[in-house]
């Protein structure tokens, strides 16, 4: 069976497409459908990739827009953290220094107290020694007075000496 030529756009001057049999037409239609499906699938994949890239782009764009703010916040947080750490360290060192000074003051106070006690003890000892020296001096004076008084009560020359001196002067 012969087929009539098919005219595109209904004119005889246009290209003529002849189809020998229906199976060729169906095969072409099937191939066309497959190609169309492949193209649509490829288009859908590309569309999905484009949408994913657009979403990624929007996400990155959003991140770029918020980056200065996030950077500022991160810098502020880091500054605050470092400031807090340094303040804690400074406060700790101040407390240590204060405790060290307090302990040194206590030590010096104890030394002063000990030295004052020793001075008082030595002053008491000096007072006792001074009193003892005065007492000894009085005793020496009393002994000297008694010796002088005792010597005054005795004759200047012993009696037997006077008797001998008289005899020798008479002769």
matplotlib code that plots the C-alpha trace (Angstrom):
import matplotlib.pyplot as plt

x = [0.0, 1.3, 0.9, 0.1, 2.8, 2.3, 2.6, 3.9, 1.9, -0.5, 1.4, 2.8, 6.0, 7.0, 9.2, 7.5, 7.7, 7.0, 6.4, 6.6, 4.8, 3.1, 5.7, 8.3, 6.0, 5.4, 9.1, 9.8, 7.0, 8.4, 11.9, 10.5, 8.7, 11.9, 14.0, 11.4, 11.4, 15.2, 15.2, 12.6, 14.5, 17.7, 15.8, 14.4, 17.8, 19.3, 16.4, 17.0, 20.7, 20.0, 17.5, 20.1, 22.8, 20.3, 19.5, 23.2, 23.9, 21.1, 22.4, 26.0, 24.6, 22.8, 25.9, 28.0, 25.4, 25.4, 29.1, 30.1, 27.6, 28.7, 32.3, 31.6, 29.7, 32.5, 35.1, 33.0, 32.6, 36.3, 37.1, 34.7, 36.1, 39.7, 38.7, 37.0, 40.0, 42.5, 40.2, 40.0, 43.8, 44.4, 42.0, 43.6, 47.1, 45.8, 44.3, 47.6, 49.6, 47.2, 47.5, 51.3, 51.3, 49.0, 51.2, 54.3, 52.6, 51.7, 55.3, 56.6, 54.1, 55.1, 58.8, 58.1, 56.0, 58.8, 61.5, 59.4, 59.0, 62.8, 63.4, 61.0, 62.8, 66.2, 65.0, 63.7, 67.1, 68.9, 66.7, 67.4, 71.2, 71.1, 69.3, 71.7, 74.6, 73.1, 72.6, 76.2, 77.4, 75.4, 76.8, 80.3, 79.6, 78.2, 81.2, 83.5, 81.7, 81.8, 85.5, 86.1, 84.0, 85.7, 89.1, 88.2, 87.2, 90.5, 93.6, 95.8, 98.6, 98.2, 98.9, 101.9, 103.4, 102.9, 104.6, 107.6, 107.8, 107.7, 110.5, 112.6, 112.0, 112.9, 116.1]
y = [0.0, 3.3, 6.3, 9.7, 12.3, 14.4, 18.1, 20.3, 23.5, 22.1, 23.3, 21.2, 23.3, 22.5, 19.6, 16.3, 13.7, 10.3, 7.6, 4.1, 2.4, 3.0, 1.2, 3.7, 6.5, 4.9, 4.2, 7.9, 9.0, 6.6, 7.9, 11.4, 10.7, 9.1, 12.1, 14.4, 12.4, 12.5, 16.2, 16.8, 14.7, 16.5, 19.8, 18.8, 17.8, 21.0, 22.9, 21.1, 21.8, 25.4, 25.7, 24.1, 26.5, 29.4, 28.2, 27.8, 31.2, 32.8, 31.0, 32.2, 35.7, 35.7, 34.6, 37.2, 39.9, 38.7, 38.0, 41.5, 41.3, 37.8, 38.8, 41.9, 39.6, 37.1, 39.8, 41.3, 37.9, 37.2, 40.6, 40.1, 36.6, 37.9, 40.9, 38.6, 36.2, 39.1, 40.7, 37.4, 36.9, 40.5, 40.2, 36.9, 38.5, 41.5, 39.1, 37.2, 40.4, 41.6, 38.3, 38.4, 42.0, 41.1, 38.1, 40.3, 43.0, 40.3, 39.0, 42.5, 43.1, 39.9, 40.9, 44.4, 42.8, 40.4, 43.1, 45.3, 42.4, 41.9, 45.6, 45.6, 42.5, 44.1, 47.4, 45.4, 43.6, 46.9, 48.3, 45.3, 45.6, 49.3, 48.7, 46.0, 48.3, 51.1, 48.6, 47.4, 51.0, 51.8, 48.7, 49.7, 53.2, 51.8, 49.5, 52.5, 54.6, 51.8, 51.3, 55.0, 55.1, 52.0, 53.5, 56.8, 55.0, 53.2, 55.2, 56.2, 54.1, 50.9, 51.2, 49.0, 51.1, 54.3, 52.8, 51.8, 55.2, 56.9, 54.9, 55.4, 59.2, 59.3, 57.7]
z = [0.0, -1.1, 1.1, 0.2, 0.8, 3.9, 3.5, 6.3, 6.7, 4.1, 1.1, -1.7, -1.9, 1.6, 2.4, 1.9, 4.5, 3.5, 5.9, 4.5, 7.2, 10.4, 12.4, 11.3, 12.3, 15.7, 16.1, 15.3, 17.7, 20.3, 19.8, 19.9, 23.1, 24.5, 23.4, 24.8, 28.1, 28.2, 27.4, 30.0, 32.5, 31.6, 31.9, 35.3, 36.5, 35.3, 36.8, 40.1, 39.9, 39.1, 41.9, 44.3, 43.1, 43.5, 47.0, 47.7, 46.2, 48.3, 51.4, 50.7, 49.9, 53.2, 55.0, 53.3, 54.3, 57.9, 58.1, 59.3, 62.1, 63.0, 62.9, 65.1, 67.5, 67.5, 68.1, 70.9, 72.5, 72.2, 73.6, 76.5, 77.2, 77.1, 79.3, 81.8, 81.9, 82.3, 85.0, 86.9, 86.6, 87.7, 90.7, 91.6, 91.6, 93.6, 96.2, 96.4, 96.8, 99.5, 101.4, 101.0, 102.3, 105.2, 106.2, 106.0, 108.2, 110.7, 110.6, 111.2, 113.9, 115.6, 115.3, 116.7, 119.6, 120.3, 120.2, 122.4, 124.9, 124.8, 125.3, 128.3, 129.7, 129.2, 130.8, 133.8, 134.0, 133.7, 136.5, 138.7, 138.0, 138.7, 142.0, 142.8, 142.0, 144.2, 147.0, 146.7, 146.7, 149.9, 151.5, 150.5, 151.9, 155.1, 155.5, 154.9, 157.4, 160.0, 159.3, 159.7, 162.9, 164.2, 163.4, 165.1, 168.3, 168.5, 169.4, 166.6, 168.0, 169.8, 173.6, 173.6, 170.7, 172.8, 175.7, 173.7, 172.0, 175.3, 176.8, 173.8, 173.8, 177.5, 177.1]

ax = plt.figure().add_subplot(projection="3d")
ax.plot(x, y, z, "-o")
ax.set_aspect("equal")
plt.show()
